[in-house]
Structure formats: C-alpha cells, structure tokens
Amino acid sequence: MKPISLRTVALAAPIASLLAVINCAPDDPTLTPGGAGSGTMAGTTGDTAGTTGMAAGTTGMTAGTTGMTAGTSSGGSSTGSAGTPAGGTGPAGGTGPTGGSAGAGGTGMGGSGDVVTPDAILGGLSSFGNPGWKDSWFVTGCGSKHDHDCYTLEQCPAAGMTTKETFPVGGTPGQHYKVTFQYNGVNEGRSYTGGKKDTPVANDLNTRPDNDSFHRDGTADVTNKYNEMRMTVFDDKGAEARHYFMNSFSAAQENHFAFLSSYKKSIVIVGGGKIEHKIFDSNCHAIDNCNSGEVVGTTCNAPRRLPGADSQLMLPPFYANPNDGYKVGATNLISPLGNGRSQPWKAQASHITITAIEKTADPVTMDYPNP
C-alpha cells in the first residue's frame, strides 16, 4: 500500500470543512418549495454550486415556456431540482415565470377537448327534431293548390303566418366560429330595405340555376306580400347577434316566379347560441314550384329540383304545421308526383350544408368575401 503523505492530509481537511458548511446550512423559510425551476440561486457564498442552482432554475423556466406553447396540461412541468444543492440562501431560481401554469391552461385554439367540426358543434337536433344546422332546411309547404299558389293556410290570420325552426350551436359558450355553408333552394323572391345584397340585382334571373340571393342585415317591408326568409344568429345569452335574408331579389322580380338560388357564404356564429330559420308569409300564399317562367293558371308542368349537388335530396322528416306551430311529417305536403318527401315538390324548399367551421376572433359583423 502506498503511504499517505502529510501533504495529502493537509489538503483534505479544509475541503471536508467546506462540505460540512454547505450540507448543514439551515433551510430558508422564505423559499417556495416545489414548482418549475425550484433550484436555488447562490446567496452569500456566490460559489460554483450556487451558479449550478441558478442554471437549473433557468432550465425549469424554459420548460414552462415550452409547455405554454404546446397548450397541454403537462406543459412546463419540469423542475429545476438539479439546482437544489446550491447555496440555499438566495431567492428561488426560475420560479418567476413558472411556465407550468400557462401550459396547463390548454384553452387556446383546439384546446381543452373542444372538437371543432360541423358534427361536433352543429349536430344537435332542431326544435322540430330534424338533423342539426349542419344539414338544415327552410320549408314553406303546400297545404292546398290554388292556381299559381300553394296555400299554407286556407283561412289566413290577419297577422299572417310565421314558421320558425331553431338549431343549437355547441362548442365553447361565447366563442366565435367562422362557418362556411352552401345554400341551394327553390324560392320566391323578396326585396329588402337597408343592409347589403352581395350581388347586383341585375344578375337575378328566374331562368338562372345559381342566383346569389343572400342579403346581410336590413329589414323586410311589412306591406309586401311575398315570403320573407330570414336566418338569425343568436349569442350564448339569447340575444340576436345578426340576421340575414336568403331570398333577396329586386322589387321588379317580385312576381309569380320561383327562382333557383345557389351560393356559398361564410359568416360568424357564437358558441352556446342558436340559429333560427324563419319564414314569414303575410297572406299564407307561396308561389308554386312549376317551371322557370311565370307561374299562371293551374298547370304545373315542369317543377324543378334543387340546384347543384342537392338535386336528389329528400325533404326533412318534419316541418311546422302553420295551423298550430307543431311539427308534422313532411309527407303531408302536396307533391306534384305523389312522391311524398322526394323531389320535386310543390311550393318551396331550400337546403343548407355546413362545409367548414373554425374558431375565430372575428366579430359577428365580419363580412367575408365569397369563399
């Protein structure tokens, strides 16, 4: 065995004394235990071990930032435990940002389990028990046929007839969603005052298969006899946020015509709110779906199907009976071919398909260009 020199013994004694001081230092009661970056910064000693503690705290803080970016519950959970041997008398290194709490939020876009799809947000059944707004309808109906009109009621009340169907909006209450929808319909025309029609009225023709009859905001003239088709967005508190009209045409086109409308639009809706489809008919008459020209007499020789990809769809299972407002089977409507819910139908129907949905910070008043 190699003999121990006196020089070696002399050097070992001071090192042992230093370690004893470090290991036996009392805890500082002002320090916060645990948490991200819990390593401590050197206080009065300022030695190498204290520097190591400060570095570990910085590492904890960096991990917290990463967690915040990820938006998950585990973000920022790293701790600076490697720094705990540090001096122990200074403030807690890396505990300022702590990062982990931001990472745990996860409430940003797509966070907290909020699945943003048409099925998830707009799949709830309507007030009639029909499929949700992702696959919805405006149905005027035809209770009886009289020349160029379908009567929704034989004895029309003085206040006219109103049909409303509502569709729930899921998702996060108060969150705004940008939705894009395709509208295909056979409907009579109505002129509206104020607001904005997306396309010039000069482009509206009863022979076109793709009239853009979408109208933002505005009002319907109460003295007009043609049907008002209104879609209203309500917020999560039940207040109207905005409304649109689906069958806007010039006053010159308000006649015995049934138009084909086909357009795609994007609008903003509110999570936890609802969408309302309303048809108001002041005289309980609807222009019959007979052909592309003016509907006259009792002949209905060329009823038309919905335009575009919706030409083979069937009517929804239910619509509102104008007599009492209760839902009834759509097979009670008169069909020119005796085919119940299958196309073509008498009078008017329009179909909405939601093609896309995403979260947005845009206000409900946002007017997007045509998608």
C-alpha positions in Angstrom: 0.0 0.0 0.0 1.3 3.4 -0.9 1.9 5.5 2.2 -0.3 8.6 2.7 1.7 11.8 2.6 1.4 14.6 5.1 0.7 17.0 2.1 -2.4 14.9 1.1 -3.8 15.0 4.7 -3.3 18.7 4.9 -5.3 19.4 1.8 -8.2 17.1 2.7 -9.0 18.9 6.0 -10.1 22.2 4.5 -12.3 20.5 1.8 -14.1 18.5 4.5 -14.8 21.6 6.5 -16.3 23.3 3.4 -18.6 20.4 2.6 -19.8 20.4 6.2 -20.8 24.0 6.0 -22.7 23.5 2.7 -24.5 20.4 3.8 -25.5 21.7 7.2 -26.9 25.1 6.2 -30.4 25.6 7.7 -33.4 26.0 5.3 -34.6 29.5 4.5 -38.3 29.7 5.5 -39.0 32.3 2.7 -38.2 29.9 -0.1 -41.1 28.4 -2.1 -40.8 24.6 -2.3 -41.5 22.6 -5.5 -42.7 24.1 -8.8 -40.9 24.6 -12.0 -37.3 25.7 -11.7 -37.1 25.0 -7.9 -33.3 25.1 -7.9 -32.0 28.0 -5.8 -29.5 30.7 -6.7 -26.4 31.2 -4.6 -27.0 33.7 -1.9 -24.0 35.0 0.1 -21.4 32.4 -0.9 -21.5 33.0 -4.7 -19.6 29.8 -5.2 -19.8 27.3 -8.1 -22.6 25.3 -6.5 -24.8 28.4 -6.4 -24.2 29.0 -10.1 -25.3 25.5 -10.8 -28.6 26.1 -8.9 -29.3 29.2 -10.9 -28.8 27.3 -14.2 -31.2 24.6 -13.1 -33.8 27.2 -12.4 -33.4 28.7 -15.9 -34.0 25.3 -17.3 -37.3 25.0 -15.4 -38.4 28.3 -16.8 -37.6 27.3 -20.3 -39.6 24.1 -19.9 -42.6 26.2 -18.7 -42.4 28.2 -21.9 -42.4 25.1 -24.0 -45.5 23.8 -22.1 -47.3 27.1 -22.8 -46.6 26.8 -26.5 -47.9 23.3 -26.6 -51.1 24.2 -24.7 -51.2 20.9 -22.8 -51.8 20.1 -19.2 -48.2 18.7 -18.9 -46.6 21.8 -20.2 -43.9 23.4 -18.0 -43.9 20.6 -15.5 -40.1 20.3 -15.5 -38.4 21.3 -12.3 -35.0 22.7 -11.6 -34.4 20.1 -8.9 -30.8 19.7 -10.2 -30.1 23.0 -8.7 -31.1 22.2 -5.1 -27.6 21.6 -3.9 -26.9 25.4 -4.5 -26.1 27.7 -1.6 -29.7 27.7 -0.4 -29.7 31.3 0.9 -30.8 33.2 -2.2 -34.3 33.6 -3.8 -35.7 30.6 -5.7 -34.2 30.4 -9.1 -36.6 30.1 -12.1 -39.8 30.4 -10.0 -40.8 33.8 -11.6 -42.5 32.7 -14.8 -43.1 29.1 -13.5 -44.4 28.4 -17.0 -46.3 25.3 -15.9 -49.5 27.2 -15.1 -49.7 28.6 -18.6 -49.1 25.3 -20.2 -51.8 23.7 -18.1 -54.4 26.0 -19.4 -54.8 24.4 -22.8 -57.7 26.7 -23.6 -56.3 28.1 -26.9 -57.4 27.1 -30.3 -58.3 23.4 -30.3 -57.5 23.0 -26.6 -59.5 21.6 -23.7 -61.1 18.9 -25.7 -63.1 21.3 -27.9 -63.5 19.4 -31.1 -64.3 21.9 -33.9 -66.2 20.0 -36.7 -69.7 20.5 -38.2 -70.8 17.3 -36.4 -69.5 18.3 -33.0 -70.6 22.0 -33.0 -73.7 21.9 -35.2 -75.1 18.4 -35.0 -77.7 19.0 -32.3 -81.3 18.2 -33.3 -83.5 21.2 -34.2 -86.6 22.3 -32.3 -88.6 20.0 -34.8 -86.3 17.0 -34.2 -84.7 17.4 -37.6 -80.9 17.0 -38.2 -78.8 19.9 -36.9 -77.9 23.1 -38.6 -75.1 21.3 -40.4 -77.8 19.8 -42.6 -80.9 22.1 -42.4 -83.8 23.4 -44.4 -86.3 26.2 -45.0 -89.7 24.5 -45.9 -92.7 26.6 -47.0 -95.0 23.8 -47.6 -98.2 23.4 -49.6 -101.4 22.6 -47.8 -103.6 23.1 -50.9 -103.1 24.1 -54.5 -104.9 27.2 -56.0 -103.8 28.3 -59.4 -100.3 29.7 -59.2 -100.2 29.5 -55.4 -99.8 26.9 -52.8 -101.9 27.9 -49.7 -100.2 27.2 -46.4 -103.4 28.0 -44.7 -106.9 28.2 -46.2 -108.0 30.8 -43.6 -105.1 33.1 -43.1 -104.9 35.1 -39.9 -104.7 38.9 -40.0 -101.1 38.7 -38.8 -100.1 36.3 -41.5 -98.2 33.0 -40.9 -94.8 32.6 -39.3 -92.8 29.4 -39.2 -89.7 29.2 -37.0 -87.2 26.3 -36.5 -84.2 26.7 -34.2 -80.9 24.9 -34.2 -78.5 24.8 -31.2 -74.9 25.8 -31.5 -72.5 23.8 -29.4 -68.8 24.4 -28.6 -67.5 26.9 -26.0 -70.1 29.4 -24.9 -69.2 32.9 -26.2 -66.5 31.5 -28.6 -66.9 32.8 -32.2 -66.8 30.3 -35.0 -66.4 31.1 -38.7 -68.7 28.8 -40.7 -69.0 28.3 -44.4 -72.2 27.0 -45.9 -73.7 26.0 -49.2 -77.3 27.1 -49.9 -79.4 25.6 -52.6 -83.0 26.5 -53.0 -86.2 26.9 -54.9 -87.8 30.0 -53.5 -89.9 33.1 -54.5 -88.2 36.5 -54.5 -88.5 39.3 -51.9 -87.0 42.8 -51.8 -85.4 44.1 -48.6 -84.6 47.6 -47.4 -81.2 48.6 -46.0 -78.3 46.2 -45.3 -76.4 44.8 -48.3 -77.0 42.3 -51.1 -73.9 40.6 -52.2 -74.5 40.7 -55.9 -76.2 43.3 -58.1 -79.9 42.8 -58.7 -79.3 43.0 -62.4 -77.8 39.5 -62.2 -81.0 38.0 -60.9 -82.9 35.9 -63.4 -85.7 33.4 -62.9 -84.0 31.2 -65.6 -80.6 31.1 -63.8 -79.7 28.0 -61.8 -77.4 29.9 -59.4 -78.8 33.2 -58.3 -77.0 34.7 -55.3 -79.9 36.0 -53.3 -78.0 36.4 -50.0 -78.7 39.7 -48.1 -76.9 40.9 -45.0 -78.8 42.8 -42.3 -81.7 45.2 -43.4 -85.4 44.9 -43.0 -88.4 43.4 -44.9 -91.2 45.7 -46.0 -94.2 44.7 -44.0 -96.6 45.7 -46.8 -95.0 43.2 -49.2 -97.0 40.0 -49.9 -94.0 37.8 -50.9 -92.4 35.5 -48.4 -89.6 36.6 -46.1 -86.9 34.1 -45.5 -84.7 35.1 -42.6 -81.8 33.4 -40.8 -80.8 34.8 -37.4 -77.7 34.3 -35.3 -78.2 34.4 -31.5 -75.4 34.6 -29.0 -75.0 32.4 -25.9 -77.1 34.9 -23.8 -80.1 34.6 -26.2 -79.6 38.0 -27.8 -79.8 38.5 -31.6 -76.3 39.0 -32.9 -77.0 39.4 -36.6 -79.5 38.3 -39.3 -79.5 37.5 -43.0 -82.2 37.1 -45.7 -81.8 34.2 -48.1 -84.1 35.2 -51.0 -83.3 38.8 -51.8 -84.3 40.0 -55.3 -85.2 43.3 -56.8 -88.8 44.6 -56.4 -89.2 44.1 -60.2 -88.7 40.4 -59.7 -91.4 40.1 -57.0 -93.9 38.3 -59.2 -95.2 34.8 -59.8 -91.7 33.3 -60.2 -90.0 30.5 -58.4 -86.2 31.2 -58.5 -83.3 28.8 -58.2 -80.7 30.1 -55.8 -77.3 28.6 -55.2 -74.4 30.3 -53.3 -71.7 29.7 -50.8 -71.1 32.1 -47.9 -69.0 32.4 -44.7 -70.4 34.0 -41.5 -69.6 34.2 -37.8 -71.8 32.4 -35.2 -71.5 32.2 -31.4 -70.8 29.1 -29.3 -73.6 28.2 -26.9 -76.1 30.2 -29.0 -78.6 29.2 -31.7 -79.6 29.7 -35.3 -83.2 30.4 -36.3 -84.8 29.8 -39.6 -87.9 31.9 -40.1 -90.4 32.1 -42.9 -93.0 34.9 -42.7 -95.9 34.8 -45.1 -98.3 37.8 -44.8 -101.1 36.2 -46.9 -100.4 32.5 -46.4 -99.7 32.0 -50.2 -96.5 30.7 -51.7 -95.6 30.7 -55.4 -95.8 27.2 -56.7 -92.7 25.4 -58.0 -93.9 24.8 -61.5 -91.3 26.0 -64.1 -88.7 28.6 -64.9 -91.2 31.1 -66.2 -94.1 32.9 -64.7 -96.5 30.6 -62.9 -100.0 31.1 -64.3 -103.3 29.1 -64.2 -103.5 25.6 -62.7 -100.9 23.9 -64.9 -97.6 22.9 -63.2 -95.8 21.1 -66.0 -92.1 21.4 -65.1 -91.4 21.6 -61.4 -87.7 22.0 -60.7 -85.3 20.2 -58.3 -82.9 21.9 -56.1 -79.8 23.1 -57.9 -76.3 21.7 -57.7 -75.5 18.6 -55.6 -78.8 18.7 -53.7 -81.0 17.7 -56.6 -81.6 14.2 -55.2 -82.2 15.1 -51.6 -85.5 14.3 -49.8 -87.4 16.8 -47.6 -86.5 16.7 -43.9 -88.7 14.4 -41.8 -90.7 17.3 -40.2 -91.8 20.8 -40.8 -94.0 23.2 -38.8 -97.7 23.0 -39.4 -98.8 26.6 -39.8 -102.1 25.9 -38.1 -100.7 25.3 -34.7 -96.9 25.5 -35.0 -96.4 21.9 -34.0 -94.2 19.7 -36.2 -95.8 17.3 -38.6 -94.5 14.8 -41.1 -93.3 16.4 -44.4 -95.2 13.6 -46.3 -98.4 15.7 -45.5 -97.2 18.2 -48.1 -98.7 18.0 -51.6 -96.2 16.7 -54.2 -96.8 17.0 -57.9 -95.7 13.4 -58.5 -97.3 11.9 -55.4 -93.9 11.0 -54.1 -94.0 12.4 -50.6 -90.6 13.7 -49.4 -88.9 13.1 -52.8 -88.2 15.9 -55.3 -89.7 17.7 -57.0 -92.1 19.3 -54.6 -94.8 21.9 -54.9 -94.1 25.3 -53.4 -90.6 26.0 -51.9 -87.8 24.5 -50.0 -84.1 25.4 -49.5 -81.2 23.3 -48.1 -78.1 24.4 -46.1 -75.0 22.3 -45.8 -72.1 23.4 -43.5 -68.9 22.7 -45.4 -66.3 24.1 -42.9 -66.0 25.5 -39.4 -63.1 27.0 -37.4 -62.6 29.1 -34.3 -62.1 32.8 -34.9 -61.6 36.1 -33.1 -63.6 38.0 -35.8 -66.7 39.8 -34.7 -70.2 38.6 -35.8 -70.3 41.7 -38.0 -67.5 40.4 -40.2 -68.3 40.3 -43.9 -66.1 37.7 -45.6 -65.6 37.6 -49.4 -67.3 34.8 -51.2 -65.3 31.5 -50.4 
